[in-house]
Amino acid sequence: MNFKPNFRTFTFALLFLGVQLPAWAQGGQSVAFSLGAASKYSFASAGYQLGLPIGKREAFVVGIGGRSTYARAGDRRYKALDASSENSSLAINANSTSQLNAALYVWATVMPLPRIQAGLSVDMVGYTFGSASNATYTNAEATPTQANPTGPSLIMSNNRGYGLLHTEFFVGYRLFPNLWARAGISHDRLEVATNPTLNGQSRFGSKVNSFFVGITVPLDFTNEDMN
């Protein structure tokens, strides 16, 4: 997958999306913040989301939005993503990536308890950027190299994809009309690339599950929302 979209164009497109969609999703705007950690891994994310209630009771909501994720991983081994290179791997002592994504959010309210919700959010497409990291490529022997963020990120079926993709599974409790507290499990798909290619392989990936806490702030709530 060799394409290099203009990052400025992507950013303007995402901002245009955020300006235009409120006309479609009346009464469903919010911002969400998350902090998570696992062994030798941590992340922070912030997102703007738009929701569309479904059904007479509006107990189910689907939405889309934009999310920025900063992730830091240390002392991690990345496996070759080419099925023919199962014995190849890339070891990185410490690296960090920052990502701006257009993300798909799906969440549901648990009834008849309007203060409780459960849901998930999934990154669909975006762009990963960050600095290069020193790495060691291992196949028949160890070779020093550098690992770089992949640039474009894209979710695909059959456990495939490109770039850093962030997913959250959460439960939430409404503390106030304009504040939800959330907690759950996140799943991150990490990917780095090498240049030049090593034995025909340039893409290496890793996966990590983390515990996270967060908040969601509705931007257009009413006092009736707590009833």
C-alpha positions as CSV (number, residue, x, y, z in Angstrom):
1,M,0.0,0.0,0.0
2,N,2.2,2.8,-1.3
3,F,0.3,6.1,-1.2
4,K,1.2,9.4,0.5
5,P,-1.8,11.7,1.0
6,N,-1.2,15.3,1.7
7,F,-1.6,15.6,5.5
8,R,-2.7,19.2,5.3
9,T,-5.5,18.2,2.9
10,F,-6.6,15.4,5.2
11,T,-6.7,17.8,8.2
12,F,-8.9,20.3,6.3
13,A,-11.2,17.5,5.2
14,L,-11.6,16.3,8.8
15,L,-12.4,19.9,10.0
16,F,-14.9,20.2,7.2
17,L,-16.5,17.0,8.3
18,G,-16.8,18.3,11.9
19,V,-18.4,21.6,10.7
20,Q,-20.9,19.9,8.3
21,L,-22.2,16.9,10.3
22,P,-23.9,18.8,13.1
23,A,-26.7,19.6,10.6
24,W,-27.2,15.9,10.2
25,A,-26.8,14.8,13.8
26,Q,-28.8,17.3,15.7
27,G,-28.4,17.1,19.5
28,G,-25.5,14.5,19.5
29,Q,-22.2,16.4,19.9
30,S,-19.6,15.6,22.5
31,V,-15.9,15.4,23.3
32,A,-14.2,12.4,24.8
33,F,-10.8,12.0,26.6
34,S,-9.1,8.8,27.5
35,L,-5.9,7.7,29.4
36,G,-4.7,4.1,29.3
37,A,-1.8,1.9,30.2
38,A,-0.4,-1.6,30.0
39,S,3.0,-3.2,30.5
40,K,5.5,-0.9,28.8
41,Y,2.8,0.9,27.0
42,S,0.6,4.0,27.5
43,F,-1.7,6.2,25.5
44,A,-3.8,9.4,25.6
45,S,-6.6,10.3,23.2
46,A,-9.0,13.1,22.6
47,G,-11.9,13.0,20.2
48,Y,-14.9,15.0,18.9
49,Q,-17.9,12.9,18.1
50,L,-21.4,13.3,16.6
51,G,-24.2,10.9,17.4
52,L,-27.5,9.9,15.8
53,P,-30.1,8.4,18.2
54,I,-32.1,5.5,16.8
55,G,-35.6,4.3,17.9
56,K,-38.4,5.9,19.8
57,R,-36.6,5.6,23.2
58,E,-33.3,6.7,21.6
59,A,-31.6,4.0,23.7
60,F,-29.1,3.2,20.8
61,V,-26.8,5.8,19.3
62,V,-24.4,5.5,16.3
63,G,-22.0,8.2,15.4
64,I,-18.8,9.3,13.8
65,G,-16.0,11.7,14.7
66,G,-12.4,12.6,14.8
67,R,-9.8,11.4,17.3
68,S,-6.2,12.3,18.1
69,T,-4.2,9.5,19.8
70,Y,-0.7,9.7,21.3
71,A,0.8,6.3,22.1
72,R,4.2,5.4,23.6
73,A,5.6,1.9,23.6
74,G,8.9,0.7,25.1
75,D,11.0,-2.5,24.7
76,R,8.5,-4.1,22.3
77,R,9.0,-6.7,19.5
78,Y,7.1,-6.3,16.2
79,K,6.4,-9.3,14.0
80,A,6.8,-9.2,10.3
81,L,3.4,-8.7,8.6
82,D,4.3,-10.7,5.6
83,A,3.0,-14.3,6.1
84,S,6.1,-15.6,4.3
85,S,8.4,-14.0,6.9
86,E,7.0,-15.5,10.1
87,N,10.5,-15.9,11.6
88,S,11.4,-12.2,11.1
89,S,10.9,-9.6,13.8
90,L,11.9,-6.1,14.7
91,A,12.9,-5.1,18.3
92,I,12.5,-1.5,19.4
93,N,13.7,-0.3,22.8
94,A,11.4,2.7,22.9
95,N,9.3,4.6,20.4
96,S,6.4,6.9,20.3
97,T,3.8,7.8,17.6
98,S,1.1,10.4,17.3
99,Q,-2.0,9.9,15.2
100,L,-4.9,12.0,13.9
101,N,-7.8,9.7,12.8
102,A,-11.2,9.9,11.4
103,A,-13.0,7.4,13.7
104,L,-16.3,5.5,13.8
105,Y,-18.0,5.5,17.2
106,V,-20.8,3.2,18.2
107,W,-22.3,3.3,21.7
108,A,-25.5,2.3,23.5
109,T,-27.4,3.4,26.5
110,V,-28.5,0.7,28.9
111,M,-32.2,1.0,29.8
112,P,-34.0,1.4,32.1
113,L,-31.0,3.0,33.7
114,P,-30.4,6.2,31.8
115,R,-27.3,7.0,33.8
116,I,-25.4,3.9,32.5
117,Q,-24.1,3.3,29.0
118,A,-21.9,0.8,27.3
119,G,-20.3,1.0,23.9
120,L,-17.2,0.9,21.7
121,S,-15.3,3.2,19.4
122,V,-13.2,2.1,16.4
123,D,-10.6,4.0,14.3
124,M,-11.3,3.7,10.6
125,V,-8.9,5.8,8.7
126,G,-6.2,8.4,9.6
127,Y,-2.6,9.3,9.5
128,T,0.3,8.3,11.8
129,F,3.2,10.6,12.3
130,G,6.3,10.7,14.7
131,S,10.0,10.4,14.8
132,A,12.2,7.4,13.7
133,S,13.4,4.9,16.3
134,N,16.5,2.7,16.5
135,A,15.6,-0.9,16.0
136,T,17.1,-4.4,15.5
137,Y,15.9,-6.6,12.7
138,T,16.2,-10.3,13.5
139,N,16.0,-13.1,10.9
140,A,19.0,-15.4,10.5
141,E,21.1,-12.7,12.2
142,A,20.6,-9.4,13.9
143,T,20.8,-6.2,11.8
144,P,20.6,-2.6,13.1
145,T,18.1,-0.4,11.3
146,Q,15.5,2.3,11.9
147,A,11.8,2.1,12.3
148,N,9.4,4.8,11.2
149,P,5.7,5.5,11.5
150,T,3.8,4.2,8.5
151,G,1.9,7.4,7.6
152,P,-1.6,6.4,6.3
153,S,-3.7,4.2,8.6
154,L,-6.7,2.2,7.5
155,I,-8.8,-0.5,9.0
156,M,-9.4,-3.7,6.9
157,S,-11.1,-7.0,7.4
158,N,-9.6,-10.3,8.3
159,N,-7.3,-8.8,11.0
160,R,-5.5,-6.7,8.4
161,G,-4.9,-3.0,8.2
162,Y,-2.3,-0.3,8.1
163,G,-0.9,2.0,10.7
164,L,-1.8,2.7,14.3
165,L,-5.5,1.8,14.9
166,H,-7.2,2.5,18.3
167,T,-10.3,0.7,19.6
168,E,-12.1,1.3,23.0
169,F,-14.7,-1.0,24.7
170,F,-16.2,0.9,27.6
171,V,-18.9,1.3,30.2
172,G,-19.9,4.8,31.4
173,Y,-21.8,6.4,34.3
174,R,-23.4,9.8,34.0
175,L,-22.1,11.9,37.0
176,F,-23.7,15.2,35.9
177,P,-25.9,16.3,32.9
178,N,-22.7,17.4,31.1
179,L,-20.2,14.8,32.3
180,W,-19.8,11.0,31.8
181,A,-17.1,8.9,33.5
182,R,-15.9,5.9,31.5
183,A,-13.7,2.9,32.0
184,G,-12.9,-0.1,29.9
185,I,-10.4,-2.0,27.7
186,S,-8.6,-0.6,24.6
187,H,-7.1,-2.6,21.8
188,D,-4.3,-1.0,19.8
189,R,-2.8,-2.2,16.5
190,L,0.7,-0.8,16.2
191,E,2.7,-0.8,13.0
192,V,6.2,0.6,12.0
193,A,8.0,0.5,8.7
194,T,11.7,0.1,7.7
195,N,13.4,1.8,4.8
196,P,15.1,0.1,3.0
197,T,13.2,-3.2,3.0
198,L,14.8,-6.1,4.8
199,N,14.7,-9.4,3.0
200,G,11.7,-8.1,1.1
201,Q,9.9,-7.1,4.3
202,S,9.2,-3.5,5.4
203,R,6.1,-3.6,7.6
204,F,6.1,-4.9,11.2
205,G,3.2,-4.9,13.7
206,S,2.3,-5.5,17.3
207,K,-0.9,-5.6,19.3
208,V,-1.6,-4.5,22.9
209,N,-4.6,-4.4,25.2
210,S,-4.8,-1.7,27.9
211,F,-7.0,-0.7,30.7
212,F,-8.2,2.9,30.4
213,V,-10.3,5.6,32.1
214,G,-11.9,8.6,30.5
215,I,-14.6,11.2,30.4
216,T,-17.2,12.3,27.9
217,V,-18.6,15.8,27.8
218,P,-21.8,16.4,25.9
219,L,-21.8,19.8,24.2
220,D,-25.6,20.2,23.7
221,F,-27.2,18.6,26.8
222,T,-30.4,19.7,28.5
223,N,-31.7,19.3,32.0
224,E,-34.1,16.7,30.7
225,D,-31.3,14.4,29.8
226,M,-31.0,13.3,33.4
227,N,-34.7,12.4,33.7
